[in-house]
Amino acid sequence: MSTKSRAESEERDPADFEYDFRGGVRGQYYGRTTASGITVRIDPDVAQVFPNADAVNAALRRLIQQPRERAREKPR
């Protein structure tokens, strides 16, 4: 019978050697993210077009306004 524990006998994840989280603070940025709005992930090709969140928000606001402006232009 082996004297090694189950954790000792399993191979260690290579990330265990790359990152040291001992000085980390859990949830350090959580409040900042939730206070500013929702967080979404965009694809890298889209991210290259927009330098920051303000540019993304401006483009989305223009997109939102387009159908409203077109609706005002159409005669009934």
mmCIF file of the N, C-alpha and C atoms, coordinates in Angstrom:
data_MODEL
# 
_entry.id   MODEL 
# 
loop_
_atom_site.group_PDB 
_atom_site.id 
_atom_site.type_symbol 
_atom_site.label_atom_id 
_atom_site.label_alt_id 
_atom_site.label_comp_id 
_atom_site.label_asym_id 
_atom_site.label_entity_id 
_atom_site.label_seq_id 
_atom_site.pdbx_PDB_ins_code 
_atom_site.Cartn_x 
_atom_site.Cartn_y 
_atom_site.Cartn_z 
_atom_site.occupancy 
_atom_site.B_iso_or_equiv 
_atom_site.pdbx_formal_charge 
_atom_site.auth_seq_id 
_atom_site.auth_comp_id 
_atom_site.auth_asym_id 
_atom_site.auth_atom_id 
_atom_site.pdbx_PDB_model_num 
ATOM 1   N N  . MET A 1 1  ? 0.843   -1.189 0.000   1.00 0.00 ? 1  MET A N  1 
ATOM 2   C CA . MET A 1 1  ? 0.000   0.000  0.000   1.00 0.00 ? 1  MET A CA 1 
ATOM 3   C C  . MET A 1 1  ? 0.879   1.240  0.000   1.00 0.00 ? 1  MET A C  1 
ATOM 4   N N  . SER A 1 2  ? 0.528   2.196  -0.823  1.00 0.00 ? 2  SER A N  1 
ATOM 5   C CA . SER A 1 2  ? 1.325   3.408  -0.970  1.00 0.00 ? 2  SER A CA 1 
ATOM 6   C C  . SER A 1 2  ? 1.023   4.387  0.153   1.00 0.00 ? 2  SER A C  1 
ATOM 7   N N  . THR A 1 3  ? 2.033   5.140  0.571   1.00 0.00 ? 3  THR A N  1 
ATOM 8   C CA . THR A 1 3  ? 1.832   6.141  1.621   1.00 0.00 ? 3  THR A CA 1 
ATOM 9   C C  . THR A 1 3  ? 1.507   7.507  1.048   1.00 0.00 ? 3  THR A C  1 
ATOM 10  N N  . LYS A 1 4  ? 1.585   7.644  -0.284  1.00 0.00 ? 4  LYS A N  1 
ATOM 11  C CA . LYS A 1 4  ? 1.258   8.924  -0.912  1.00 0.00 ? 4  LYS A CA 1 
ATOM 12  C C  . LYS A 1 4  ? -0.246  9.143  -0.895  1.00 0.00 ? 4  LYS A C  1 
ATOM 13  N N  . SER A 1 5  ? -0.653  10.401 -0.691  1.00 0.00 ? 5  SER A N  1 
ATOM 14  C CA . SER A 1 5  ? -2.075  10.723 -0.745  1.00 0.00 ? 5  SER A CA 1 
ATOM 15  C C  . SER A 1 5  ? -2.520  10.761 -2.201  1.00 0.00 ? 5  SER A C  1 
ATOM 16  N N  . ARG A 1 6  ? -3.798  10.798 -2.398  1.00 0.00 ? 6  ARG A N  1 
ATOM 17  C CA . ARG A 1 6  ? -4.353  10.833 -3.753  1.00 0.00 ? 6  ARG A CA 1 
ATOM 18  C C  . ARG A 1 6  ? -3.863  12.068 -4.495  1.00 0.00 ? 6  ARG A C  1 
ATOM 19  N N  . ALA A 1 7  ? -3.850  13.218 -3.846  1.00 0.00 ? 7  ALA A N  1 
ATOM 20  C CA . ALA A 1 7  ? -3.411  14.458 -4.479  1.00 0.00 ? 7  ALA A CA 1 
ATOM 21  C C  . ALA A 1 7  ? -1.939  14.388 -4.866  1.00 0.00 ? 7  ALA A C  1 
ATOM 22  N N  . GLU A 1 8  ? -1.118  13.764 -4.047  1.00 0.00 ? 8  GLU A N  1 
ATOM 23  C CA . GLU A 1 8  ? 0.309   13.657 -4.340  1.00 0.00 ? 8  GLU A CA 1 
ATOM 24  C C  . GLU A 1 8  ? 0.575   12.707 -5.493  1.00 0.00 ? 8  GLU A C  1 
ATOM 25  N N  . SER A 1 9  ? -0.246  11.696 -5.633  1.00 0.00 ? 9  SER A N  1 
ATOM 26  C CA . SER A 1 9  ? -0.008  10.712 -6.669  1.00 0.00 ? 9  SER A CA 1 
ATOM 27  C C  . SER A 1 9  ? -0.468  11.189 -8.044  1.00 0.00 ? 9  SER A C  1 
ATOM 28  N N  . GLU A 1 10 ? -1.403  12.137 -8.098  1.00 0.00 ? 10 GLU A N  1 
ATOM 29  C CA . GLU A 1 10 ? -1.872  12.662 -9.378  1.00 0.00 ? 10 GLU A CA 1 
ATOM 30  C C  . GLU A 1 10 ? -0.861  13.666 -9.919  1.00 0.00 ? 10 GLU A C  1 
ATOM 31  N N  . GLU A 1 11 ? -0.774  13.747 -11.243 1.00 0.00 ? 11 GLU A N  1 
ATOM 32  C CA . GLU A 1 11 ? 0.120   14.718 -11.842 1.00 0.00 ? 11 GLU A CA 1 
ATOM 33  C C  . GLU A 1 11 ? -0.413  16.119 -11.589 1.00 0.00 ? 11 GLU A C  1 
ATOM 34  N N  . ARG A 1 12 ? 0.501   17.047 -11.385 1.00 0.00 ? 12 ARG A N  1 
ATOM 35  C CA . ARG A 1 12 ? 0.096   18.430 -11.135 1.00 0.00 ? 12 ARG A CA 1 
ATOM 36  C C  . ARG A 1 12 ? -0.159  19.142 -12.454 1.00 0.00 ? 12 ARG A C  1 
ATOM 37  N N  . ASP A 1 13 ? -1.080  20.052 -12.433 1.00 0.00 ? 13 ASP A N  1 
ATOM 38  C CA . ASP A 1 13 ? -1.405  20.873 -13.594 1.00 0.00 ? 13 ASP A CA 1 
ATOM 39  C C  . ASP A 1 13 ? -0.236  21.815 -13.858 1.00 0.00 ? 13 ASP A C  1 
ATOM 40  N N  . PRO A 1 14 ? 0.209   21.964 -15.104 1.00 0.00 ? 14 PRO A N  1 
ATOM 41  C CA . PRO A 1 14 ? 1.322   22.878 -15.391 1.00 0.00 ? 14 PRO A CA 1 
ATOM 42  C C  . PRO A 1 14 ? 1.036   24.313 -14.958 1.00 0.00 ? 14 PRO A C  1 
ATOM 43  N N  . ALA A 1 15 ? -0.228  24.707 -14.925 1.00 0.00 ? 15 ALA A N  1 
ATOM 44  C CA . ALA A 1 15 ? -0.575  26.065 -14.504 1.00 0.00 ? 15 ALA A CA 1 
ATOM 45  C C  . ALA A 1 15 ? -0.222  26.296 -13.037 1.00 0.00 ? 15 ALA A C  1 
ATOM 46  N N  . ASP A 1 16 ? -0.156  25.225 -12.239 1.00 0.00 ? 16 ASP A N  1 
ATOM 47  C CA . ASP A 1 16 ? 0.213   25.373 -10.830 1.00 0.00 ? 16 ASP A CA 1 
ATOM 48  C C  . ASP A 1 16 ? 1.593   25.999 -10.685 1.00 0.00 ? 16 ASP A C  1 
ATOM 49  N N  . PHE A 1 17 ? 2.441   25.793 -11.660 1.00 0.00 ? 17 PHE A N  1 
ATOM 50  C CA . PHE A 1 17 ? 3.799   26.307 -11.592 1.00 0.00 ? 17 PHE A CA 1 
ATOM 51  C C  . PHE A 1 17 ? 3.924   27.692 -12.219 1.00 0.00 ? 17 PHE A C  1 
ATOM 52  N N  . GLU A 1 18 ? 2.947   28.114 -12.980 1.00 0.00 ? 18 GLU A N  1 
ATOM 53  C CA . GLU A 1 18 ? 3.017   29.380 -13.702 1.00 0.00 ? 18 GLU A CA 1 
ATOM 54  C C  . GLU A 1 18 ? 2.383   30.542 -12.944 1.00 0.00 ? 18 GLU A C  1 
ATOM 55  N N  . TYR A 1 19 ? 1.403   30.282 -12.129 1.00 0.00 ? 19 TYR A N  1 
ATOM 56  C CA . TYR A 1 19 ? 0.650   31.340 -11.476 1.00 0.00 ? 19 TYR A CA 1 
ATOM 57  C C  . TYR A 1 19 ? 0.714   31.191 -9.966  1.00 0.00 ? 19 TYR A C  1 
ATOM 58  N N  . ASP A 1 20 ? 0.878   32.300 -9.294  1.00 0.00 ? 20 ASP A N  1 
ATOM 59  C CA . ASP A 1 20 ? 0.897   32.303 -7.834  1.00 0.00 ? 20 ASP A CA 1 
ATOM 60  C C  . ASP A 1 20 ? -0.205  33.247 -7.363  1.00 0.00 ? 20 ASP A C  1 
ATOM 61  N N  . PHE A 1 21 ? -1.283  32.691 -6.857  1.00 0.00 ? 21 PHE A N  1 
ATOM 62  C CA . PHE A 1 21 ? -2.430  33.487 -6.428  1.00 0.00 ? 21 PHE A CA 1 
ATOM 63  C C  . PHE A 1 21 ? -2.447  33.738 -4.918  1.00 0.00 ? 21 PHE A C  1 
ATOM 64  N N  . ARG A 1 22 ? -1.358  33.440 -4.249  1.00 0.00 ? 22 ARG A N  1 
ATOM 65  C CA . ARG A 1 22 ? -1.351  33.584 -2.791  1.00 0.00 ? 22 ARG A CA 1 
ATOM 66  C C  . ARG A 1 22 ? -1.611  35.017 -2.338  1.00 0.00 ? 22 ARG A C  1 
ATOM 67  N N  . GLY A 1 23 ? -1.213  36.017 -3.117  1.00 0.00 ? 23 GLY A N  1 
ATOM 68  C CA . GLY A 1 23 ? -1.427  37.407 -2.726  1.00 0.00 ? 23 GLY A CA 1 
ATOM 69  C C  . GLY A 1 23 ? -2.686  38.003 -3.320  1.00 0.00 ? 23 GLY A C  1 
ATOM 70  N N  . GLY A 1 24 ? -3.483  37.178 -4.012  1.00 0.00 ? 24 GLY A N  1 
ATOM 71  C CA . GLY A 1 24 ? -4.676  37.673 -4.684  1.00 0.00 ? 24 GLY A CA 1 
ATOM 72  C C  . GLY A 1 24 ? -5.805  38.003 -3.722  1.00 0.00 ? 24 GLY A C  1 
ATOM 73  N N  . VAL A 1 25 ? -6.687  38.857 -4.187  1.00 0.00 ? 25 VAL A N  1 
ATOM 74  C CA . VAL A 1 25 ? -7.862  39.249 -3.407  1.00 0.00 ? 25 VAL A CA 1 
ATOM 75  C C  . VAL A 1 25 ? -9.092  38.787 -4.180  1.00 0.00 ? 25 VAL A C  1 
ATOM 76  N N  . ARG A 1 26 ? -9.880  37.928 -3.570  1.00 0.00 ? 26 ARG A N  1 
ATOM 77  C CA . ARG A 1 26 ? -11.066 37.391 -4.232  1.00 0.00 ? 26 ARG A CA 1 
ATOM 78  C C  . ARG A 1 26 ? -12.109 38.488 -4.417  1.00 0.00 ? 26 ARG A C  1 
ATOM 79  N N  . GLY A 1 27 ? -12.616 38.619 -5.647  1.00 0.00 ? 27 GLY A N  1 
ATOM 80  C CA . GLY A 1 27 ? -13.672 39.586 -5.936  1.00 0.00 ? 27 GLY A CA 1 
ATOM 81  C C  . GLY A 1 27 ? -13.213 41.031 -5.948  1.00 0.00 ? 27 GLY A C  1 
ATOM 82  N N  . GLN A 1 28 ? -11.930 41.272 -6.123  1.00 0.00 ? 28 GLN A N  1 
ATOM 83  C CA . GLN A 1 28 ? -11.390 42.633 -6.053  1.00 0.00 ? 28 GLN A CA 1 
ATOM 84  C C  . GLN A 1 28 ? -12.057 43.578 -7.056  1.00 0.00 ? 28 GLN A C  1 
ATOM 85  N N  . TYR A 1 29 ? -12.355 43.116 -8.246  1.00 0.00 ? 29 TYR A N  1 
ATOM 86  C CA . TYR A 1 29 ? -12.919 43.979 -9.287  1.00 0.00 ? 29 TYR A CA 1 
ATOM 87  C C  . TYR A 1 29 ? -14.393 43.718 -9.543  1.00 0.00 ? 29 TYR A C  1 
ATOM 88  N N  . TYR A 1 30 ? -15.003 42.873 -8.762  1.00 0.00 ? 30 TYR A N  1 
ATOM 89  C CA . TYR A 1 30 ? -16.400 42.509 -8.987  1.00 0.00 ? 30 TYR A CA 1 
ATOM 90  C C  . TYR A 1 30 ? -17.321 43.725 -8.921  1.00 0.00 ? 30 TYR A C  1 
ATOM 91  N N  . GLY A 1 31 ? -17.186 44.529 -7.917  1.00 0.00 ? 31 GLY A N  1 
ATOM 92  C CA . GLY A 1 31 ? -18.061 45.691 -7.748  1.00 0.00 ? 31 GLY A CA 1 
ATOM 93  C C  . GLY A 1 31 ? -17.937 46.683 -8.882  1.00 0.00 ? 31 GLY A C  1 
ATOM 94  N N  . ARG A 1 32 ? -16.738 46.879 -9.375  1.00 0.00 ? 32 ARG A N  1 
ATOM 95  C CA . ARG A 1 32 ? -16.520 47.821 -10.464 1.00 0.00 ? 32 ARG A CA 1 
ATOM 96  C C  . ARG A 1 32 ? -17.241 47.356 -11.723 1.00 0.00 ? 32 ARG A C  1 
ATOM 97  N N  . THR A 1 33 ? -17.202 46.078 -11.990 1.00 0.00 ? 33 THR A N  1 
ATOM 98  C CA . THR A 1 33 ? -17.844 45.544 -13.183 1.00 0.00 ? 33 THR A CA 1 
ATOM 99  C C  . THR A 1 33 ? -19.352 45.647 -13.085 1.00 0.00 ? 33 THR A C  1 
ATOM 100 N N  . THR A 1 34 ? -19.923 45.278 -11.974 1.00 0.00 ? 34 THR A N  1 
ATOM 101 C CA . THR A 1 34 ? -21.378 45.299 -11.855 1.00 0.00 ? 34 THR A CA 1 
ATOM 102 C C  . THR A 1 34 ? -21.911 46.719 -11.757 1.00 0.00 ? 34 THR A C  1 
ATOM 103 N N  . ALA A 1 35 ? -21.144 47.642 -11.212 1.00 0.00 ? 35 ALA A N  1 
ATOM 104 C CA . ALA A 1 35 ? -21.606 49.029 -11.098 1.00 0.00 ? 35 ALA A CA 1 
ATOM 105 C C  . ALA A 1 35 ? -21.637 49.719 -12.449 1.00 0.00 ? 35 ALA A C  1 
ATOM 106 N N  . SER A 1 36 ? -20.778 49.312 -13.371 1.00 0.00 ? 36 SER A N  1 
ATOM 107 C CA . SER A 1 36 ? -20.682 49.997 -14.655 1.00 0.00 ? 36 SER A CA 1 
ATOM 108 C C  . SER A 1 36 ? -21.636 49.447 -15.703 1.00 0.00 ? 36 SER A C  1 
ATOM 109 N N  . GLY A 1 37 ? -22.274 48.357 -15.464 1.00 0.00 ? 37 GLY A N  1 
ATOM 110 C CA . GLY A 1 37 ? -23.185 47.766 -16.432 1.00 0.00 ? 37 GLY A CA 1 
ATOM 111 C C  . GLY A 1 37 ? -22.843 46.314 -16.668 1.00 0.00 ? 37 GLY A C  1 
ATOM 112 N N  . ILE A 1 38 ? -23.369 45.788 -17.746 1.00 0.00 ? 38 ILE A N  1 
ATOM 113 C CA . ILE A 1 38 ? -23.114 44.385 -18.044 1.00 0.00 ? 38 ILE A CA 1 
ATOM 114 C C  . ILE A 1 38 ? -21.778 44.226 -18.759 1.00 0.00 ? 38 ILE A C  1 
ATOM 115 N N  . THR A 1 39 ? -21.242 43.040 -18.712 1.00 0.00 ? 39 THR A N  1 
ATOM 116 C CA . THR A 1 39 ? -20.013 42.731 -19.413 1.00 0.00 ? 39 THR A CA 1 
ATOM 117 C C  . THR A 1 39 ? -20.334 41.727 -20.505 1.00 0.00 ? 39 THR A C  1 
ATOM 118 N N  . VAL A 1 40 ? -19.863 42.017 -21.708 1.00 0.00 ? 40 VAL A N  1 
ATOM 119 C CA . VAL A 1 40 ? -20.061 41.098 -22.826 1.00 0.00 ? 40 VAL A CA 1 
ATOM 120 C C  . VAL A 1 40 ? -18.718 40.792 -23.459 1.00 0.00 ? 40 VAL A C  1 
ATOM 121 N N  . ARG A 1 41 ? -18.653 39.673 -24.121 1.00 0.00 ? 41 ARG A N  1 
ATOM 122 C CA . ARG A 1 41 ? -17.433 39.308 -24.820 1.00 0.00 ? 41 ARG A CA 1 
ATOM 123 C C  . ARG A 1 41 ? -17.673 39.465 -26.313 1.00 0.00 ? 41 ARG A C  1 
ATOM 124 N N  . ILE A 1 42 ? -16.751 40.157 -26.979 1.00 0.00 ? 42 ILE A N  1 
ATOM 125 C CA . ILE A 1 42 ? -16.863 40.321 -28.422 1.00 0.00 ? 42 ILE A CA 1 
ATOM 126 C C  . ILE A 1 42 ? -15.696 39.603 -29.089 1.00 0.00 ? 42 ILE A C  1 
ATOM 127 N N  . ASP A 1 43 ? -15.887 39.223 -30.318 1.00 0.00 ? 43 ASP A N  1 
ATOM 128 C CA . ASP A 1 43 ? -14.850 38.516 -31.061 1.00 0.00 ? 43 ASP A CA 1 
ATOM 129 C C  . ASP A 1 43 ? -13.670 39.443 -31.355 1.00 0.00 ? 43 ASP A C  1 
ATOM 130 N N  . PRO A 1 44 ? -12.482 38.872 -31.475 1.00 0.00 ? 44 PRO A N  1 
ATOM 131 C CA . PRO A 1 44 ? -11.279 39.686 -31.693 1.00 0.00 ? 44 PRO A CA 1 
ATOM 132 C C  . PRO A 1 44 ? -11.350 40.589 -32.920 1.00 0.00 ? 44 PRO A C  1 
ATOM 133 N N  . ASP A 1 45 ? -11.954 40.113 -34.023 1.00 0.00 ? 45 ASP A N  1 
ATOM 134 C CA . ASP A 1 45 ? -12.030 40.953 -35.219 1.00 0.00 ? 45 ASP A CA 1 
ATOM 135 C C  . ASP A 1 45 ? -12.912 42.178 -34.989 1.00 0.00 ? 45 ASP A C  1 
ATOM 136 N N  . VAL A 1 46 ? -13.934 42.040 -34.183 1.00 0.00 ? 46 VAL A N  1 
ATOM 137 C CA . VAL A 1 46 ? -14.795 43.174 -33.852 1.00 0.00 ? 46 VAL A CA 1 
ATOM 138 C C  . VAL A 1 46 ? -14.065 44.114 -32.893 1.00 0.00 ? 46 VAL A C  1 
ATOM 139 N N  . ALA A 1 47 ? -13.343 43.558 -31.954 1.00 0.00 ? 47 ALA A N  1 
ATOM 140 C CA . ALA A 1 47 ? -12.613 44.366 -30.978 1.00 0.00 ? 47 ALA A CA 1 
ATOM 141 C C  . ALA A 1 47 ? -11.560 45.254 -31.643 1.00 0.00 ? 47 ALA A C  1 
ATOM 142 N N  . GLN A 1 48 ? -11.010 44.813 -32.771 1.00 0.00 ? 48 GLN A N  1 
ATOM 143 C CA . GLN A 1 48 ? -10.012 45.621 -33.471 1.00 0.00 ? 48 GLN A CA 1 
ATOM 144 C C  . GLN A 1 48 ? -10.604 46.911 -34.018 1.00 0.00 ? 48 GLN A C  1 
ATOM 145 N N  . VAL A 1 49 ? -11.897 46.924 -34.283 1.00 0.00 ? 49 VAL A N  1 
ATOM 146 C CA . VAL A 1 49 ? -12.548 48.099 -34.857 1.00 0.00 ? 49 VAL A CA 1 
ATOM 147 C C  . VAL A 1 49 ? -12.842 49.151 -33.786 1.00 0.00 ? 49 VAL A C  1 
ATOM 148 N N  . PHE A 1 50 ? -13.080 48.713 -32.562 1.00 0.00 ? 50 PHE A N  1 
ATOM 149 C CA . PHE A 1 50 ? -13.477 49.620 -31.492 1.00 0.00 ? 50 PHE A CA 1 
ATOM 150 C C  . PHE A 1 50 ? -12.363 49.743 -30.465 1.00 0.00 ? 50 PHE A C  1 
ATOM 151 N N  . PRO A 1 51 ? -11.827 50.953 -30.257 1.00 0.00 ? 51 PRO A N  1 
ATOM 152 C CA . PRO A 1 51 ? -10.707 51.118 -29.335 1.00 0.00 ? 51 PRO A CA 1 
ATOM 153 C C  . PRO A 1 51 ? -11.084 51.011 -27.863 1.00 0.00 ? 51 PRO A C  1 
ATOM 154 N N  . ASN A 1 52 ? -12.364 51.254 -27.529 1.00 0.00 ? 52 ASN A N  1 
ATOM 155 C CA . ASN A 1 52 ? -12.764 51.223 -26.122 1.00 0.00 ? 52 ASN A CA 1 
ATOM 156 C C  . ASN A 1 52 ? -14.279 51.063 -26.002 1.00 0.00 ? 52 ASN A C  1 
ATOM 157 N N  . ALA A 1 53 ? -14.753 50.989 -24.773 1.00 0.00 ? 53 ALA A N  1 
ATOM 158 C CA . ALA A 1 53 ? -16.180 50.780 -24.513 1.00 0.00 ? 53 ALA A CA 1 
ATOM 159 C C  . ALA A 1 53 ? -17.028 51.947 -25.010 1.00 0.00 ? 53 ALA A C  1 
ATOM 160 N N  . ASP A 1 54 ? -16.507 53.165 -24.939 1.00 0.00 ? 54 ASP A N  1 
ATOM 161 C CA . ASP A 1 54 ? -17.269 54.329 -25.424 1.00 0.00 ? 54 ASP A CA 1 
ATOM 162 C C  . ASP A 1 54 ? -17.571 54.208 -26.920 1.00 0.00 ? 54 ASP A C  1 
ATOM 163 N N  . ALA A 1 55 ? -16.592 53.736 -27.685 1.00 0.00 ? 55 ALA A N  1 
ATOM 164 C CA . ALA A 1 55 ? -16.790 53.576 -29.128 1.00 0.00 ? 55 ALA A CA 1 
ATOM 165 C C  . ALA A 1 55 ? -17.834 52.500 -29.417 1.00 0.00 ? 55 ALA A C  1 
ATOM 166 N N  . VAL A 1 56 ? -17.812 51.425 -28.661 1.00 0.00 ? 56 VAL A N  1 
ATOM 167 C CA . VAL A 1 56 ? -18.809 50.366 -28.831 1.00 0.00 ? 56 VAL A CA 1 
ATOM 168 C C  . VAL A 1 56 ? -20.198 50.903 -28.504 1.00 0.00 ? 56 VAL A C  1 
ATOM 169 N N  . ASN A 1 57 ? -20.322 51.614 -27.404 1.00 0.00 ? 57 ASN A N  1 
ATOM 170 C CA . ASN A 1 57 ? -21.620 52.151 -27.006 1.00 0.00 ? 57 ASN A CA 1 
ATOM 171 C C  . ASN A 1 57 ? -22.143 53.164 -28.023 1.00 0.00 ? 57 ASN A C  1 
ATOM 172 N N  . ALA A 1 58 ? -21.278 54.006 -28.564 1.00 0.00 ? 58 ALA A N  1 
ATOM 173 C CA . ALA A 1 58 ? -21.700 54.987 -29.571 1.00 0.00 ? 58 ALA A CA 1 
ATOM 174 C C  . ALA A 1 58 ? -22.222 54.279 -30.819 1.00 0.00 ? 58 ALA A C  1 
ATOM 175 N N  . ALA A 1 59 ? -21.534 53.230 -31.261 1.00 0.00 ? 59 ALA A N  1 
ATOM 176 C CA . ALA A 1 59 ? -21.974 52.488 -32.441 1.00 0.00 ? 59 ALA A CA 1 
ATOM 177 C C  . ALA A 1 59 ? -23.311 51.795 -32.187 1.00 0.00 ? 59 ALA A C  1 
ATOM 178 N N  . LEU A 1 60 ? -23.471 51.230 -31.029 1.00 0.00 ? 60 LEU A N  1 
ATOM 179 C CA . LEU A 1 60 ? -24.741 50.562 -30.707 1.00 0.00 ? 60 LEU A CA 1 
ATOM 180 C C  . LEU A 1 60 ? -25.884 51.562 -30.620 1.00 0.00 ? 60 LEU A C  1 
ATOM 181 N N  . ARG A 1 61 ? -25.622 52.735 -30.074 1.00 0.00 ? 61 ARG A N  1 
ATOM 182 C CA . ARG A 1 61 ? -26.679 53.761 -30.005 1.00 0.00 ? 61 ARG A CA 1 
ATOM 183 C C  . ARG A 1 61 ? -27.094 54.216 -31.404 1.00 0.00 ? 61 ARG A C  1 
ATOM 184 N N  . ARG A 1 62 ? -26.122 54.366 -32.319 1.00 0.00 ? 62 ARG A N  1 
ATOM 185 C CA . ARG A 1 62 ? -26.464 54.723 -33.704 1.00 0.00 ? 62 ARG A CA 1 
ATOM 186 C C  . ARG A 1 62 ? -27.300 53.618 -34.346 1.00 0.00 ? 62 ARG A C  1 
ATOM 187 N N  . LEU A 1 63 ? -26.943 52.378 -34.088 1.00 0.00 ? 63 LEU A N  1 
ATOM 188 C CA . LEU A 1 63 ? -27.686 51.248 -34.631 1.00 0.00 ? 63 LEU A CA 1 
ATOM 189 C C  . LEU A 1 63 ? -29.117 51.226 -34.095 1.00 0.00 ? 63 LEU A C  1 
ATOM 190 N N  . ILE A 1 64 ? -29.278 51.536 -32.832 1.00 0.00 ? 64 ILE A N  1 
ATOM 191 C CA . ILE A 1 64 ? -30.612 51.565 -32.217 1.00 0.00 ? 64 ILE A CA 1 
ATOM 192 C C  . ILE A 1 64 ? -31.466 52.654 -32.844 1.00 0.00 ? 64 ILE A C  1 
ATOM 193 N N  . GLN A 1 65 ? -30.869 53.795 -33.148 1.00 0.00 ? 65 GLN A N  1 
ATOM 194 C CA . GLN A 1 65 ? -31.623 54.925 -33.692 1.00 0.00 ? 65 GLN A CA 1 
ATOM 195 C C  . GLN A 1 65 ? -32.044 54.727 -35.145 1.00 0.00 ? 65 GLN A C  1 
ATOM 196 N N  . GLN A 1 66 ? -31.347 53.930 -35.924 1.00 0.00 ? 66 GLN A N  1 
ATOM 197 C CA . GLN A 1 66 ? -31.652 53.769 -37.345 1.00 0.00 ? 66 GLN A CA 1 
ATOM 198 C C  . GLN A 1 66 ? -33.087 53.318 -37.609 1.00 0.00 ? 66 GLN A C  1 
ATOM 199 N N  . PRO A 1 67 ? -33.583 52.270 -36.993 1.00 0.00 ? 67 PRO A N  1 
ATOM 200 C CA . PRO A 1 67 ? -34.975 51.867 -37.272 1.00 0.00 ? 67 PRO A CA 1 
ATOM 201 C C  . PRO A 1 67 ? -35.978 52.941 -36.863 1.00 0.00 ? 67 PRO A C  1 
ATOM 202 N N  . ARG A 1 68 ? -35.697 53.649 -35.812 1.00 0.00 ? 68 ARG A N  1 
ATOM 203 C CA . ARG A 1 68 ? -36.615 54.706 -35.357 1.00 0.00 ? 68 ARG A CA 1 
ATOM 204 C C  . ARG A 1 68 ? -36.664 55.839 -36.372 1.00 0.00 ? 68 ARG A C  1 
ATOM 205 N N  . GLU A 1 69 ? -35.496 56.210 -36.914 1.00 0.00 ? 69 GLU A N  1 
ATOM 206 C CA . GLU A 1 69 ? -35.453 57.284 -37.902 1.00 0.00 ? 69 GLU A CA 1 
ATOM 207 C C  . GLU A 1 69 ? -36.138 56.859 -39.192 1.00 0.00 ? 69 GLU A C  1 
ATOM 208 N N  . ARG A 1 70 ? -35.933 55.620 -39.616 1.00 0.00 ? 70 ARG A N  1 
ATOM 209 C CA . ARG A 1 70 ? -36.574 55.111 -40.823 1.00 0.00 ? 70 ARG A CA 1 
ATOM 210 C C  . ARG A 1 70 ? -38.090 55.044 -40.651 1.00 0.00 ? 70 ARG A C  1 
ATOM 211 N N  . ALA A 1 71 ? -38.542 54.696 -39.467 1.00 0.00 ? 71 ALA A N  1 
ATOM 212 C CA . ALA A 1 71 ? -39.970 54.614 -39.209 1.00 0.00 ? 71 ALA A CA 1 
ATOM 213 C C  . ALA A 1 71 ? -40.607 55.985 -39.319 1.00 0.00 ? 71 ALA A C  1 
ATOM 214 N N  . ARG A 1 72 ? -39.914 57.044 -38.922 1.00 0.00 ? 72 ARG A N  1 
ATOM 215 C CA . ARG A 1 72 ? -40.440 58.405 -39.023 1.00 0.00 ? 72 ARG A CA 1 
ATOM 216 C C  . ARG A 1 72 ? -40.492 58.869 -40.471 1.00 0.00 ? 72 ARG A C  1 
ATOM 217 N N  . GLU A 1 73 ? -39.589 58.365 -41.326 1.00 0.00 ? 73 GLU A N  1 
ATOM 218 C CA . GLU A 1 73 ? -39.520 58.781 -42.713 1.00 0.00 ? 73 GLU A CA 1 
ATOM 219 C C  . GLU A 1 73 ? -40.604 58.150 -43.573 1.00 0.00 ? 73 GLU A C  1 
ATOM 220 N N  . LYS A 1 74 ? -41.061 56.951 -43.245 1.00 0.00 ? 74 LYS A N  1 
ATOM 221 C CA . LYS A 1 74 ? -42.029 56.237 -44.063 1.00 0.00 ? 74 LYS A CA 1 
ATOM 222 C C  . LYS A 1 74 ? -43.404 56.900 -43.959 1.00 0.00 ? 74 LYS A C  1 
ATOM 223 N N  . PRO A 1 75 ? -44.017 57.167 -45.098 1.00 0.00 ? 75 PRO A N  1 
ATOM 224 C CA . PRO A 1 75 ? -45.396 57.725 -45.054 1.00 0.00 ? 75 PRO A CA 1 
ATOM 225 C C  . PRO A 1 75 ? -46.394 56.627 -44.679 1.00 0.00 ? 75 PRO A C  1 
ATOM 226 N N  . ARG A 1 76 ? -47.437 57.005 -44.040 1.00 0.00 ? 76 ARG A N  1 
ATOM 227 C CA . ARG A 1 76 ? -48.459 56.038 -43.627 1.00 0.00 ? 76 ARG A CA 1 
ATOM 228 C C  . ARG A 1 76 ? -49.636 56.066 -44.531 1.00 0.00 ? 76 ARG A C  1 
# 
